[in-house]
Each structure stands twice: as structure tokens, then as C-alpha cells.
Amino acid sequence: MNDTDLPLSGIRVLELGNYIAAPTAARMLADFGAEVIKVERPDTGDELRNWRLYSGTTSMLYRTINRNKKSIVLDLRTEQGRQDVLDLAAQCDIVLENFRPGTLEKWGLSPEVLSENNPDLIITRISAFGQTGPMSERPGFAAVAEAYGGFRNLVGDPDRPPVRVGVSIGDSIAGLYAAFGCVMALFQRQTAKGELSLQQRSIDVALNESILSMMESLIPDYLAYGVERERVGGRMEGIAPSNAYPCNDGQSIIIAGNGDAIFQRYMDTIERPDLGADPDLATNAGRWNRRDELDAAIGAWTALHSRAEALAILDAAGVPSGPIYTAADIVADEQYKARNMIQNFPVDIGSTDPTDVGFVGIVPVIGGASLPIRSVGPDLGQHTQEVLSTLLGRTDEEMTA
């Protein structure tokens, strides 16, 4: 698929974002053909350039989240930098930002001002608690939003304090919602019979609400039944048996044999037909009541086998199961290879020569395999001259003044 054939080809995005949330949204738009111009501050750029930086000057986290984009350097603390943003916004379809609410307004870059020379501009804003409400002006990272959204309370073991998952899931989910909001607004703009109002063109994504929206029936269960869900470790509340089980080679596997139609053959497979034939275990509610007994029986069986042996037996029986992959497992996996989900690029990591590094492919797949990544996250200011000269007509002398 050529660049011009990509779904968002011809769409231009101005990203005024740092860290993960807004850059994730812009990365998704860029993956599918949008031209994304990422504005970074002078000298340091996006803080993500230094997160998990093991060598070199730019982290793989930055290279990943900012792939397929252009980087320009503007100082929004200066009048010229702010004017450049206004001039660029006039030629863009979308402005994406994740500053603390009120920051753009303080800089004279409010949605009203950004829209003055571009009445079709879509403005997507990501913040901790949204642009309105009594908590709107409070700062907050994903960790805080995950706590406010009810997510953190459910992660971990019941006899220990809540823990965090190993990625910035709150930021990433907010980024997904922001990208979806952008595409919705683009579609509405295309199909509307008249000009959209600023309110219709404004997308407001809150980190805490993004997390809350993923909490399934947490709220209605509480309001309908008075049920407060609790942490259940590797299990899922009300679903059994589904857990991680250790094998005799030090590896663990996931087995999700909680379906009514699967349970009996699952128990036959682990040589416990008595459990499979027990009428009290025929439904999920009954199995959840005896979850400890079931997990003990399954764990006793997996302890007799290596990871590979256990998975082969379960697969032959049609019981859903899988290994708990490490990065090394993922890189070697044939399914990911078949769908072009690990794509290699030469990257400067501070060595004499560039190093061949694999990056996760583009999701969702179009045409049977991941679309090719066009470029990994750019060096700081790599495209400043190109963008300012092409879009704003700035000369070399003006850019160095």
C-alpha cells in the first residue's frame, strides 16, 4: 500500500504533546497516513526522549511512540513560537494537545484563537480530569487517573496493597480514545451539511474517564447489588477456572478453561474427571465458589509438566491456553513474524554504528499483515527547516535569527 493509499493520507496533524497520551493518539493517526508535525521545546524536547534511556540520546520509548512523525522545535514561551503554532494550525486538520487545562489559553492559543483562521480545525485535548468540572485544573499523570478510575484497586493480590501494571495503560487508553475522537470529528466534518461549531470540533478526553470506561460493570454491579469488587490476583472476578499456573521448568502458563462447554474436557485433560462430572461445577457461578479447589487441582497437574509439554496437551484437547511471553519469546514467535508485527530499523543507540532494532508493527492490520512503519521517532528538530520553509515560507535566515 502506497502512502497515498493509506486511510488518513492528506490529513495533517499538529501535535503539541509530551509524554504518552497525546503522542499515542498522534502516532495512531500517523500510522495510517496522516502527516503529524510534533512540536518540541528547544534543547530537551519531549521528556520521553530520556525515559528508559539506556544509551545514546533518544530512548526506544520515544522512538516507538513518535514513529512516522516529523519533529520541529518551537519555543512556545516566545511570541514567534506562538505565532508559528497559529500559522501551522491554519494549515492543519487537527491540533492535539495534553497540557494542563488553561495552559494553551495562557499562551494565547485557546481553541477560539486557533480556529480564527481555520474554522474547520478539530481540537483534541487530553488532560487528567477533563476541561470542565471542579477538578479540571488539577494536574495528574496516568498513575493518578488509574486510581481515580477504579482500576488500581483491582490490580494485585487481595492481601496486599494495590499494584500498577507494567505499562502506562491510562495514558495509552486515553490516546486510543483521542485518536477515535479525531477520526469521528473528521467523519462528521466530511458528512456535515454545514460548518461545524467549535463545540462539535472540540474533543475532550480525560485520563480518569478513559480508565473508568474500561471498568466493565464495576459501577452498575455496585448500584444494583451493592457489590464492591476486590483484587483477586491472577484471576478475574466471577470467572473460573482462569489463572496462571506454574510448570516444573520454572515457567508459568495461562489457562482459560472457564467456558461451560470447555470445562469437562479440561478436567478430563488434567486427569480429574470427577470435577468435570460434578453438577455443582457445571456453571461458572459454582466454579467460582470452588475456585481455590480448582486452582489447586490444575496447579498440581501443571507441576508435573514443562511449559511446552503442558501447552501441547492442552492444545490437543482444545483447551484455551498459552505461554506467558517475555520480549525474547515475542521476537522469536512465528505468528508475529507472519503478520509483520516486528519490524527492524537501524537506530543510533550511542554506538559507533547504528544497531538493528525491532519495533512493534501497526495495529489494526489491513490486508493480512501490519502496514510498514515508515520511520521511527525522529531526532529532535529533524524536520524544523523542512516544515517551516514548506508550510510557512520561512527562509534559512529567518529560522536562524
C-alpha positions in Angstrom: 0.0 0.0 0.0 1.4 3.4 -1.1 1.5 6.3 1.4 -1.2 8.0 -0.7 -3.5 4.9 -0.4 -3.4 5.0 3.4 -6.8 5.8 5.1 -5.7 9.1 6.6 -3.5 10.3 3.7 -3.9 14.0 3.2 -4.8 14.7 6.8 -2.3 17.0 8.7 -2.0 17.0 12.5 -0.2 19.4 14.7 0.9 17.7 17.9 1.5 19.8 21.0 2.0 16.9 23.2 4.5 15.4 25.6 4.9 12.1 27.4 2.5 9.3 26.2 -1.2 10.2 25.9 -1.4 12.8 23.1 1.7 11.3 21.3 0.0 7.9 21.3 -3.1 9.4 19.6 -0.9 11.2 17.1 1.1 8.0 16.5 -2.1 6.1 15.6 -3.1 8.8 13.1 0.4 8.9 11.6 0.5 5.1 11.3 -2.4 5.3 8.9 -1.1 8.0 6.8 -1.7 11.4 8.5 1.2 13.9 8.4 1.9 14.5 12.0 4.1 17.5 12.9 5.3 17.2 16.5 6.2 20.4 18.2 9.0 20.1 20.8 10.7 22.6 23.1 14.3 23.7 22.4 17.2 21.7 23.8 15.4 19.0 25.7 12.4 18.2 23.5 9.7 15.8 24.7 10.6 14.4 28.2 10.0 10.9 26.8 13.4 11.2 25.0 15.1 10.4 28.3 12.7 7.8 29.7 14.2 4.4 29.9 17.3 5.7 28.1 20.0 3.1 28.5 22.4 4.6 26.0 22.6 7.2 23.3 20.5 10.3 23.3 17.0 9.1 22.5 15.1 6.3 24.2 13.4 3.4 22.3 10.2 4.5 24.1 10.3 7.9 22.3 11.3 6.2 19.0 8.2 3.9 19.4 5.5 6.3 20.4 6.6 9.0 17.9 7.2 6.9 14.8 6.0 8.1 11.4 6.1 11.8 12.7 8.0 14.9 11.9 9.8 16.8 14.8 10.1 20.5 14.8 11.5 22.8 17.5 9.5 25.8 18.6 9.7 27.9 21.8 6.1 28.5 22.9 7.3 30.9 25.5 8.2 33.3 22.7 5.9 35.4 20.6 7.4 34.0 17.4 6.9 30.4 18.6 3.3 31.0 19.4 2.8 32.7 16.0 4.3 29.8 14.2 1.8 27.5 16.0 -1.1 29.7 14.9 0.2 29.7 11.3 0.7 26.0 11.2 -2.7 25.3 12.8 -4.2 27.3 10.0 -2.9 24.6 7.6 -3.8 21.6 9.7 -6.9 19.4 10.1 -6.3 18.6 13.8 -4.5 20.0 16.8 -3.7 17.5 19.5 -2.5 18.6 23.0 -2.2 17.2 26.5 -1.1 20.2 28.6 -2.7 21.1 31.9 -6.1 22.8 31.2 -5.6 26.5 30.9 -2.0 26.3 29.5 -3.0 27.0 25.9 -5.2 29.8 26.9 -2.4 31.3 29.0 -0.2 31.2 25.9 -2.9 32.9 23.7 -3.5 29.6 21.9 -7.1 28.9 23.0 -9.4 26.8 20.7 -11.1 30.1 19.8 -7.8 31.7 18.7 -6.6 28.5 17.0 -9.8 28.4 15.0 -9.8 32.0 13.8 -8.0 31.3 10.6 -9.2 27.7 10.3 -12.9 27.3 11.1 -12.7 23.5 10.2 -9.9 22.8 12.7 -10.5 19.8 15.1 -9.0 20.4 18.5 -8.4 17.3 20.7 -7.4 17.9 24.3 -6.2 15.3 26.8 -5.9 16.0 30.5 -6.1 14.3 33.8 -9.8 15.2 34.6 -11.1 16.9 31.5 -11.6 20.5 30.6 -14.6 21.1 32.8 -15.7 20.3 36.3 -14.3 21.1 39.8 -11.1 19.0 39.3 -10.4 20.2 35.7 -7.4 22.4 36.6 -5.6 19.7 38.7 -2.5 18.1 37.2 -2.2 14.3 37.1 -0.4 11.5 35.4 -1.8 8.1 34.4 -1.0 6.6 37.8 -3.3 9.0 39.5 -6.0 8.6 36.8 -5.8 4.8 37.2 -6.5 5.2 40.9 -9.4 7.6 40.4 -10.9 5.4 37.7 -11.2 2.3 39.9 -8.6 0.4 38.0 -5.7 0.4 40.5 -8.0 -1.0 43.3 -8.5 -4.2 41.3 -4.8 -5.0 40.4 -2.8 -7.2 42.7 -3.5 -9.8 45.4 -6.3 -9.3 47.9 -3.9 -9.5 50.9 -1.5 -6.9 49.6 -1.8 -3.2 48.6 -2.8 -2.4 45.0 -0.1 -2.5 42.4 0.5 -1.0 39.0 0.6 -2.9 35.7 3.9 -2.7 33.9 2.9 -0.1 31.3 1.2 3.4 31.3 -2.1 1.9 30.5 -4.1 5.0 31.4 -2.2 7.2 29.0 -2.4 4.6 26.2 -6.2 4.1 26.6 -6.7 7.9 26.6 -4.6 8.1 23.5 -6.8 5.5 21.8 -9.9 7.5 22.7 -8.4 10.7 21.5 -7.5 9.1 18.1 -11.0 7.7 17.8 -12.4 11.2 18.7 -10.3 12.7 15.9 -11.5 10.3 13.3 -15.1 10.8 14.4 -14.8 14.5 14.1 -13.1 14.1 10.7 -16.0 11.9 9.5 -18.6 14.4 10.9 -16.8 17.3 9.2 -16.9 15.4 5.9 -20.5 14.4 6.1 -22.0 17.6 7.7 -24.1 19.8 5.5 -22.7 23.0 7.1 -19.8 24.2 9.1 -19.3 22.5 12.5 -19.4 24.6 15.6 -16.3 24.9 17.8 -18.1 22.7 20.4 -18.6 20.0 17.7 -15.0 20.2 16.7 -13.6 20.0 20.3 -12.7 16.6 21.7 -12.2 16.4 25.4 -10.5 13.3 26.7 -9.9 12.8 30.5 -7.5 10.1 31.7 -9.6 9.1 34.7 -12.7 8.8 32.5 -10.8 6.7 29.9 -9.9 4.3 32.6 -13.4 4.3 34.2 -14.9 3.4 30.8 -12.9 0.2 30.8 -14.1 -1.0 34.1 -16.9 -3.1 32.7 -19.8 -3.5 35.1 -18.0 -2.1 38.2 -20.5 0.8 38.7 -23.8 -0.9 37.9 -22.8 -4.0 39.9 -22.3 -1.7 42.9 -25.5 0.3 42.4 -27.7 -2.8 41.5 -26.3 -5.3 44.0 -24.2 -3.4 46.5 -21.1 -5.4 45.3 -17.7 -3.9 45.7 -15.3 -5.8 43.5 -12.0 -6.8 45.1 -8.5 -7.7 44.0 -8.3 -11.4 43.1 -4.6 -11.7 41.9 -4.3 -13.6 38.6 -8.0 -14.4 38.5 -10.9 -12.5 37.1 -13.8 -11.8 39.5 -16.6 -14.3 39.0 -14.8 -16.3 36.3 -13.3 -19.7 37.0 -11.1 -21.5 36.4 -8.8 -18.9 34.7 -5.4 -18.2 36.1 -1.7 -18.6 35.7 -0.2 -21.9 36.8 3.5 -22.9 37.3 5.2 -25.7 35.5 8.1 -27.9 36.5 10.6 -25.9 34.4 10.1 -22.7 36.3 7.8 -21.3 33.6 4.1 -20.5 34.1 1.3 -20.7 31.6 -2.2 -19.2 31.3 -5.2 -21.5 31.1 -8.6 -20.0 30.4 -10.9 -23.0 30.6 -13.8 -21.2 32.2 -16.4 -21.9 29.5 -19.2 -24.3 30.4 -18.6 -26.3 27.2 -14.8 -26.5 27.8 -14.7 -27.3 31.5 -15.5 -31.0 31.3 -12.8 -31.8 28.7 -10.4 -29.5 30.6 -10.9 -31.6 33.7 -10.5 -34.8 31.7 -7.3 -33.5 30.3 -5.8 -32.8 33.8 -7.0 -36.3 34.8 -9.7 -35.0 37.2 -12.9 -36.3 35.5 -14.6 -36.3 38.9 -14.5 -32.5 38.9 -15.8 -32.4 35.3 -18.7 -34.6 36.2 -19.6 -32.6 39.4 -23.0 -31.0 38.8 -22.1 -28.2 41.2 -19.3 -27.2 38.8 -21.4 -27.2 35.6 -21.9 -23.4 35.7 -19.5 -20.6 36.2 -21.1 -19.5 39.5 -20.5 -22.8 41.0 -16.9 -23.0 39.8 -16.2 -19.5 41.2 -17.4 -20.7 44.6 -14.8 -23.5 44.5 -12.1 -21.6 42.7 -9.4 -22.5 45.2 -10.1 -26.2 44.9 -10.0 -26.0 41.1 -6.8 -24.0 41.0 -5.1 -26.4 43.4 -6.1 -29.4 41.1 -4.9 -27.6 38.0 -1.7 -26.4 39.6 -0.9 -30.0 40.7 -1.2 -31.1 37.1 0.9 -28.4 35.6 3.6 -29.0 38.2 4.2 -32.4 36.5 5.0 -31.0 33.1 7.2 -28.5 31.4 5.7 -25.4 29.8 5.9 -26.9 26.3 4.5 -30.3 27.4 1.5 -28.8 29.2 0.7 -26.5 26.4 0.9 -29.3 23.8 -1.5 -31.5 25.8 -4.0 -28.6 26.4 -3.8 -27.6 22.7 -4.6 -31.1 21.6 -7.6 -31.1 23.9 -8.9 -27.8 22.6 -8.4 -26.0 26.0 -7.5 -22.3 25.6 -4.0 -21.8 27.0 -0.8 -20.0 26.2 2.7 -19.2 27.5 3.5 -16.0 29.4 5.8 -14.4 26.9 8.9 -12.3 27.6 10.3 -9.9 25.0 12.6 -12.7 23.8 9.6 -15.0 23.2 7.7 -12.4 21.3 10.7 -11.6 19.0 11.0 -15.4 18.1 7.3 -16.0 17.7 6.2 -17.2 14.2 2.7 -15.8 14.4 4.0 -12.3 15.0 6.6 -12.8 12.2 3.9 -13.9 9.8 1.9 -10.7 10.3 4.9 -8.4 10.1 4.4 -7.4 13.8 8.2 -6.9 14.5 9.8 -4.5 12.0 13.5 -3.8 12.1 15.2 -0.4 11.6 18.8 0.8 12.0 18.9 3.0 15.1 21.5 5.2 16.7 21.9 4.0 20.3 25.2 5.7 21.0 27.4 3.1 19.4 29.9 3.6 16.5 27.4 2.2 14.0 23.6 2.1 14.1 22.0 -1.0 15.7 19.3 -3.1 14.1 16.3 -2.8 16.4 12.9 -4.4 16.1 9.7 -2.3 16.7 6.1 -3.4 17.1 4.1 -3.2 14.0 0.9 -1.2 13.2 -2.4 -2.3 14.6 -5.1 -2.9 13.3 -3.9 -5.0 10.4 -5.1 -4.0 6.9 -4.6 -6.6 4.1 -3.3 -9.6 6.1 -0.2 -8.1 7.7 0.9 -5.0 9.5 1.4 -1.9 7.4 5.1 -1.0 7.2 6.4 1.6 9.7 7.7 4.5 7.6 10.1 5.8 10.1 10.9 5.5 13.8 10.6 8.5 16.2 12.7 11.4 14.7 15.7 13.2 16.1 14.9 16.4 17.9 14.1 19.2 15.4 14.9 16.9 12.5 12.1 18.4 10.3 12.1 22.0 11.5 13.6 23.5 8.4 11.5 21.4 6.1 8.2 22.2 7.8 8.7 25.9 8.4 10.1 26.5 4.9 7.4 24.4 3.1 4.3 25.4 5.1 5.2 28.9 6.3 7.6 30.0 3.7 10.3 30.9 6.2 13.9 31.4 4.8 17.0 30.0 6.4 17.9 33.4 7.6 14.6 33.8 9.4 14.8 30.4 11.0 18.3 31.1 12.4 17.5 34.7 13.5 
